[in-house]
């Protein structure tokens, strides 16, 4: 994460500064590796490896340690001061808030590194100066709600234009409009007119006293459930076998097994494996019997989850509290697989096949990922269609 540390954050001054501790740690590690060949520790490897690796660590560490990035925002005077560059002669920028282009909020895919190299999203708040080509990153987080809260807090402090880059197009708003409910934004929304009694094939329509409801169909036997069950089954069976052996019940089953080691440890290990495998199997099979329900009321929107025909979760959203509602690219982490092209192995990240329907309030973000695109877009269109109809 490249968030700036907070030195001061009050009604008159916001002082943010880069933390240099990590840079000095890397530099000391590099110095230690370079000193290692001078010790009496015997090593069969070439000495130059320690010098090269240590030198790289030291250079990277010193580069981070000597880089200066400091932002001071004088709220009462409405002036800023930015220090950016390498010590001892970093660049300095200062001026009034009128010289700030705005506050940016965006999402970026980043790599976790390592063998899996999974891609995950970070939600980033940046300050754009007209003198600089790139925005200065003030804060970033893997948690969407945390990232949004920081963005809105800084926007209200600075009272400058804001730009939201998290959707398909850039949304610019005044700082005092960020908490507007969808009821206040509905005139700006673009949607397709749909029939409320003729949903797409993946949804079932039902009228009730609360309003009108739509239910997704149970997936039934599907690849996710089968693969998940097959993955959890070995853990479950190994756990059961370990507990039977640990409890000396294997003889009753006619097993002729030579035992060694602690039987108590076998029982504990078996119980852990059984719980892990059983949980994976339960979740995998449960997915095949899960339905989502969406109810449109006059003052609220309700999302319900049913599993095996029984309610498992219900969330009610007051229309006055919903700040954003829509369909977007899935924010789930991306795995990868390796493919060979002309004898060369190339790593390719897999994009999630299905998008997600999301509902955002000031306190949380709810996402529904296991829906077909047609069904998710229908719910989105109907939501804004009914909302605009209620206003007239």
C-alpha positions in Angstrom: 0.0 0.0 0.0 1.2 3.5 -0.8 -0.9 5.5 1.6 0.7 8.6 3.2 1.0 8.7 7.0 -1.0 11.2 8.9 0.9 13.7 11.0 -1.9 16.2 11.7 -5.6 16.0 10.8 -7.7 18.7 12.3 -10.0 21.5 11.3 -7.1 23.8 10.3 -4.4 21.5 9.0 -4.1 18.2 7.2 -0.4 17.1 7.1 0.4 13.9 5.3 3.9 12.4 5.0 5.5 9.3 3.5 6.8 6.8 6.0 10.6 6.1 5.5 10.9 3.3 8.1 10.6 0.5 5.5 13.3 2.1 3.3 15.8 2.1 6.2 14.9 -1.5 7.1 15.7 -2.6 3.5 19.0 -0.6 3.5 20.1 -2.2 6.8 19.2 -5.6 5.5 21.3 -4.9 2.4 24.2 -3.8 4.5 23.9 -7.0 6.6 23.9 -9.2 3.5 27.0 -7.4 2.2 28.8 -7.9 5.5 27.9 -11.6 5.6 30.8 -12.8 3.5 33.2 -11.1 6.0 32.0 -13.4 8.8 33.5 -16.8 9.6 30.3 -18.6 8.5 31.2 -21.2 5.9 29.3 -21.1 2.7 29.5 -23.3 -0.4 27.9 -20.7 -2.7 29.8 -17.9 -4.6 30.5 -14.8 -2.4 29.4 -12.4 -5.1 25.8 -13.4 -4.8 25.6 -12.0 -1.3 27.2 -8.7 -2.5 24.8 -8.4 -5.5 21.6 -9.2 -3.4 22.8 -7.0 -0.5 23.6 -4.2 -2.9 20.2 -4.3 -4.5 18.5 -4.3 -1.1 20.6 -1.4 0.0 20.0 0.7 -3.2 16.2 0.1 -3.1 16.1 0.9 0.6 18.1 4.1 0.3 16.0 5.2 -2.7 12.8 4.8 -0.6 14.5 6.4 2.5 15.7 9.5 0.6 12.5 10.1 -1.4 10.4 12.9 0.0 6.6 13.1 -0.4 4.9 15.5 1.9 1.5 17.2 1.6 0.3 20.1 3.8 -3.2 21.3 3.3 -4.0 24.6 5.3 -7.8 24.4 5.4 -8.5 27.8 7.0 -6.2 29.7 4.6 -7.2 27.3 1.7 -3.6 26.9 0.6 -1.4 23.8 0.0 2.3 22.9 0.1 3.7 19.8 -1.6 7.3 18.5 -1.3 8.1 15.8 -3.9 11.4 14.4 -5.0 14.8 13.2 -3.6 16.7 14.6 -0.7 18.5 17.0 -0.5 16.8 18.9 -3.3 13.2 17.8 -3.7 10.7 19.9 -5.8 8.4 22.2 -3.9 4.9 23.2 -5.0 2.6 25.6 -3.2 -0.4 27.8 -4.0 -4.1 28.2 -3.3 -6.8 25.5 -3.5 -7.9 27.1 -6.8 -4.7 25.6 -8.3 -5.8 22.1 -7.4 -7.5 20.2 -10.3 -9.5 18.1 -7.9 -9.7 15.0 -5.7 -9.7 11.6 -7.6 -11.1 8.3 -6.5 -10.3 5.2 -8.6 -9.8 1.5 -8.5 -6.7 -0.3 -9.6 -5.9 -4.0 -10.1 -2.7 -4.9 -8.3 -0.6 -8.1 -8.1 -0.1 -10.0 -4.8 3.2 -11.4 -6.0 4.5 -14.9 -5.4 3.7 -18.0 -7.4 0.0 -17.5 -7.5 0.3 -13.8 -8.4 -3.4 -13.2 -7.7 -4.8 -9.8 -8.9 -6.8 -7.8 -6.3 -8.5 -4.4 -6.3 -7.3 -1.4 -4.4 -9.5 1.7 -3.9 -7.3 4.8 -4.2 -7.8 8.5 -3.3 -5.4 10.9 -5.1 -4.9 14.7 -5.2 -4.3 16.2 -8.6 -2.2 19.4 -9.0 -2.4 21.3 -12.3 1.4 21.4 -12.3 1.8 17.6 -12.1 0.9 15.0 -14.7 0.0 12.4 -12.2 -2.2 12.6 -9.1 -0.5 12.2 -5.7 -1.8 9.1 -4.0 -3.0 10.0 -0.5 -4.6 6.7 0.5 -5.4 3.3 -0.8 -7.2 0.3 0.7 -8.4 -3.2 -0.3 -11.7 -2.4 1.5 -14.0 -0.5 -0.8 -16.0 1.1 2.0 -12.9 2.2 3.8 -11.5 3.8 0.6 -14.8 5.6 -0.1 -15.0 6.9 3.5 -11.5 8.4 3.2 -12.3 10.0 -0.2 -15.5 11.6 1.1 -13.8 12.8 4.3 -11.0 14.6 2.4 -13.5 16.0 -0.2 -15.5 17.6 2.6 -12.4 19.0 4.2 -10.9 20.5 1.0 -14.2 21.5 -0.7 -12.8 21.1 -4.2 -14.2 19.2 -7.3 -14.2 15.4 -7.1 -13.8 12.9 -9.9 -14.9 9.2 -9.5 -13.1 6.9 -11.9 -14.5 3.6 -10.5 -17.3 3.2 -13.1 -17.3 2.9 -16.8 -17.2 6.7 -17.2 -15.8 9.5 -15.0 -18.3 11.0 -12.6 -17.6 14.5 -11.5 -19.4 16.0 -8.5 -19.2 18.8 -6.1 -17.9 17.9 -2.6 -21.3 18.5 -1.0 -23.1 16.1 -3.4 -21.2 12.9 -2.5 -23.8 11.8 0.1 -26.8 12.3 -2.2 -29.2 9.4 -2.3 -30.2 7.8 -5.6 -33.5 9.6 -5.3 -31.7 12.9 -5.8 -29.6 11.5 -8.7 -32.2 9.5 -10.6 -32.7 12.2 -13.2 -29.0 11.8 -14.2 -29.2 8.0 -14.5 -29.5 6.3 -17.9 -31.4 3.1 -18.0 -33.6 0.9 -20.3 -37.3 0.7 -19.9 -38.4 -2.8 -18.9 -41.7 -4.6 -18.2 -42.1 -5.2 -14.5 -44.3 -8.3 -15.0 -42.1 -9.9 -17.7 -38.7 -10.5 -16.3 -36.0 -12.4 -18.2 -35.9 -16.2 -18.1 -33.6 -16.4 -15.0 -36.0 -14.5 -12.8 -39.4 -15.3 -11.3 -42.0 -12.6 -10.6 -44.2 -12.5 -7.5 -46.5 -9.7 -6.2 -46.8 -9.4 -2.4 -48.1 -6.9 0.2 -44.6 -5.4 0.5 -44.4 -4.7 -3.2 -43.2 -6.7 -6.1 -40.5 -9.4 -5.8 -38.2 -11.3 -8.1 -36.4 -14.5 -7.4 -33.5 -16.1 -9.1 -33.7 -19.8 -9.8 -31.6 -22.4 -8.0 -28.5 -23.2 -10.0 -29.0 -26.9 -9.4 -26.2 -29.3 -10.4 -23.4 -27.1 -11.7 -19.6 -27.1 -12.2 -18.9 -25.0 -9.0 -20.8 -27.4 -6.7 -19.3 -30.5 -8.3 -15.7 -29.1 -8.2 -16.1 -27.8 -4.7 -17.5 -31.1 -3.4 -14.7 -33.1 -5.1 -12.1 -30.7 -3.5 -13.6 -31.0 0.0 -14.2 -34.7 -0.1 -10.6 -35.9 0.4 -10.2 -33.7 3.4 -13.4 -35.0 4.9 -12.6 -38.7 4.3 -9.0 -38.3 5.6 -10.3 -36.6 8.7 -12.8 -39.4 9.4 -10.2 -42.1 8.9 -7.7 -40.3 11.2 -10.3 -40.0 14.0 -11.3 -43.7 13.7 -7.7 -44.7 13.9 -7.0 -42.4 16.9 -10.1 -43.7 18.7 -9.1 -47.4 18.1 -12.3 -48.0 16.1 -10.3 -49.2 13.0 -10.3 -52.8 14.4 -14.1 -52.9 14.5 -14.1 -52.1 10.8 -11.6 -54.8 10.0 -8.7 -52.5 9.3 -5.3 -53.9 10.0 -3.2 -50.8 10.5 0.0 -50.4 12.4 -0.1 -47.4 14.6 2.7 -45.1 15.8 2.8 -41.7 17.4 0.3 -39.9 19.5 -3.3 -41.0 19.0 -4.6 -37.8 20.6 -2.8 -35.8 17.9 -4.4 -38.1 15.3 -7.9 -37.4 16.7 -7.3 -33.6 16.8 -5.9 -33.5 13.3 -8.7 -35.7 12.0 -11.3 -33.4 13.6 -9.7 -30.4 11.9 -9.6 -32.1 8.5 -13.2 -33.3 8.9 -14.4 -29.8 9.8 -12.5 -28.2 6.8 -13.7 -30.8 4.3 -17.3 -30.7 5.7 -17.5 -27.0 5.5 -16.2 -26.9 1.8 -18.7 -29.6 0.9 -21.6 -27.8 2.7 -20.9 -24.5 1.0 -20.5 -26.2 -2.4 -23.7 -28.2 -2.2 -25.5 -25.2 -0.7 -24.7 -23.1 -3.7 -26.8 -25.4 -5.9 -29.8 -24.7 -3.7 -29.4 -20.9 -3.2 -31.8 -18.3 -4.4 -31.7 -14.5 -4.3 -34.8 -12.4 -3.8 -35.3 -8.7 -4.6 -38.3 -6.8 -3.4 -39.2 -3.3 -4.6 -41.2 -1.4 -2.0 -42.3 2.2 -1.9 -39.6 3.3 0.6 -37.2 0.4 0.7 -35.4 -2.2 -1.4 -34.9 -5.7 0.1 -32.4 -8.3 -0.8 -33.0 -11.9 0.6 -31.0 -15.1 0.3 -32.7 -18.5 0.6 -30.9 -21.8 0.9 -32.6 -25.1 0.8 -35.9 -23.2 0.7 -35.2 -21.5 4.0 -34.3 -17.8 4.6 -30.6 -17.4 5.4 -30.0 -13.7 5.1 -32.2 -10.6 4.7 -31.0 -7.0 4.2 -33.3 -3.9 3.9 -32.1 -0.7 2.3 -34.1 2.5 2.7 -34.2 4.4 -0.6 -33.2 7.5 1.2 -29.9 5.8 2.3 -28.9 4.2 -1.0 -26.2 6.3 -2.6 -25.4 4.1 -5.6 -27.0 1.1 -7.2 -25.8 -0.6 -10.4 -24.1 -3.3 -12.3 -20.3 -3.4 -12.7 -17.3 -5.6 -13.4 -16.8 -8.1 -10.6 -14.5 -6.8 -7.9 -13.5 -10.4 -6.8 -9.8 -11.3 -6.9 -8.5 -12.7 -10.2 -6.6 -16.0 -10.4 -4.3 -16.9 -13.3 -3.2 -19.8 -15.4 -0.2 -20.3 -17.6 -0.5 -21.0 -21.3 2.2 -21.7 -23.8 2.6 -19.6 -27.0 5.3 -20.8 -29.4 7.1 -22.7 -26.6 7.1 -19.7 -24.3 5.0 -19.8 -21.1 2.8 -16.8 -20.7 0.8 -16.0 -17.5 -2.7 -14.9 -18.2 -5.1 -13.6 -15.6 -8.6 -14.9 -15.7 -11.4 -12.3 -15.5 -14.5 -13.3 -13.5 -17.1 -14.4 -15.9 -20.1 -12.8 -14.2 -20.4 -9.1 -13.2 -21.9 -8.1 -9.9 -24.9 -6.1 -8.8 -23.9 -3.7 -6.1 -25.8 -1.5 -3.6 -23.8 1.2 -1.7 -24.9 3.1 1.3 -22.8 5.4 3.5 -22.1 2.5 5.9 -21.6 -0.6 3.6 -21.3 -2.0 0.1 -23.4 -5.1 -0.7 -22.4 -7.1 -3.8 -24.3 -10.0 -5.4 -22.0 -11.8 -7.8 -23.7 -15.1 -8.8 -26.2 -13.6 -11.2 -26.5 -13.6 -15.0 -25.7 -10.3 -16.6 -29.2 -10.1 -18.1 -30.9 -10.6 -14.8 -28.6 -8.1 -13.0 -29.2 -5.4 -15.6 -33.0 -6.1 -15.4 -33.0 -5.5 -11.6 -30.9 -2.3 -12.1 -33.1 -0.9 -14.9 -36.3 -1.7 -12.9 -34.9 -0.1 -9.8 -34.3 3.3 -11.5 -37.5 3.0 -13.5 -39.7 2.6 -10.4 -37.7 5.3 -8.6 -38.3 7.8 -11.3 -42.0 6.8 -11.6 -42.5 7.4 -7.8 -41.1 10.9 -8.1 -43.8 11.8 -10.7 
